[in-house]
Amino acid sequence: PMSTHIEELCASIFRSHRETSQYHAEDLQALKWKVFSREEVHAYQNKTMDEMWQHCAVRLTDAVQYVVEFAKRIPGFRQLGQNDQIALLKSGSMEVVLVRMSRIFNTENSTVFFDGKFAGTELFKSLACGDFIASVFDFAHSLCALRLTEQQVALFSSLVLINADRPCLEDRDKVLRVRKDVELALNQLLHRDNQESLLHKLYQKMALLKNLCSLHIEKLRWFRQYYPMTVHSLFPPLYKELFV
Ligand SMILES: CCS(=O)(=O)c1ccc(CC(=O)Nc2nc(-c3ccccc3)c(C(=O)c3ccccc3CC(C)C)s2)cc1
């Protein structure tokens, strides 16, 4: 059986996850067939590249804000130094957003929840980074296939965030100690759910997340060389702080 400390850690991470999810997977089940009309898709496709990038950056930053709030409520994360908290969010927040977004992906018609309805890859055409968007969709498909419970998503998200191998950490050992507890909690949860086989699959997903985030930064740098002023004056400050 789980130790009380680990049991409490599990419960508190799950609570933090629920409290800081803009949308709960079950709420979006009702919306999952609400897709954009052909006219609406065309309206997005007719946006200029900088308009669409800016639109997405604003949406993405909303989602990142909730991840920052989630991190702050993870026991142990708050005990880390301010600089280490920022370093972990800088390198991990996009990964957690990708994990969260994947759970409300409609695998039957390959659509993602965006701007209140479900959108296919074609809606994002004007971003001019089709390979990246396709990879995000592929990742969402592959994570959905694991059919994680919300508790498993909560613990997996914490593990993605609290990573002692991230760059620029001042107290690596402290991050490692906090991570060890979260690893123990996930191990015990999977044991209780009789799904130990999920563990190595989740570690494989972490490797995919790392690649996806590098691709995001690469595309952002590419976009920024064409529209430096859009990024400078129209992208949300938090987006610039974390990704630029
Ligand atoms: C995340 C918490 S949640 O409560 O589950 C939630 C909360 C809110 C929403 C609604 C939402 O903002 N959906 C967005 N979808 C995408 C998207 C777009 C292309 C493919 C796949 C999803 C957004 C992006 O901007 C994005 C996301 C990942 C990688 C790349 C990008 C675009 C680049 C240009 C920044 S924002 C969805 C889910």
The ligand as an ORCA input file, in Angstrom:
! r2SCAN-3c Opt
* xyz 0 1
  C      -4.028     23.032    -22.183
  C      -5.087     23.085    -21.105
  S      -6.652     22.582    -21.684
  O      -7.617     22.948    -20.683
  O      -6.630     21.203    -22.074
  C      -6.961     23.544    -23.116
  C      -7.206     24.883    -22.981
  C      -7.454     25.669    -24.110
  C      -7.480     25.060    -25.336
  C      -7.748     25.910    -26.537
  C      -6.383     26.246    -27.150
  O      -5.728     27.155    -26.749
  N      -5.999     25.426    -28.147
  C      -4.837     25.547    -28.832
  N      -4.508     24.648    -29.726
  C      -3.311     24.894    -30.320
  C      -2.796     23.998    -31.330
  C      -2.277     24.521    -32.518
  C      -1.806     23.619    -33.480
  C      -1.847     22.232    -33.270
  C      -2.368     21.752    -32.059
  C      -2.849     22.617    -31.091
  C      -2.674     26.029    -29.856
  C      -1.379     26.543    -30.222
  O      -1.212     27.737    -30.338
  C      -0.281     25.570    -30.358
  C      -0.298     24.505    -29.490
  C       0.732     23.562    -29.562
  C       1.753     23.696    -30.491
  C       1.749     24.777    -31.367
  C       0.721     25.713    -31.328
  C       0.735     26.817    -32.350
  C       2.067     27.577    -32.332
  C       2.068     28.575    -33.491
  C       2.251     28.320    -31.017
  S      -3.687     26.784    -28.678
  C      -7.215     23.706    -25.494
  C      -6.964     22.936    -24.356
*
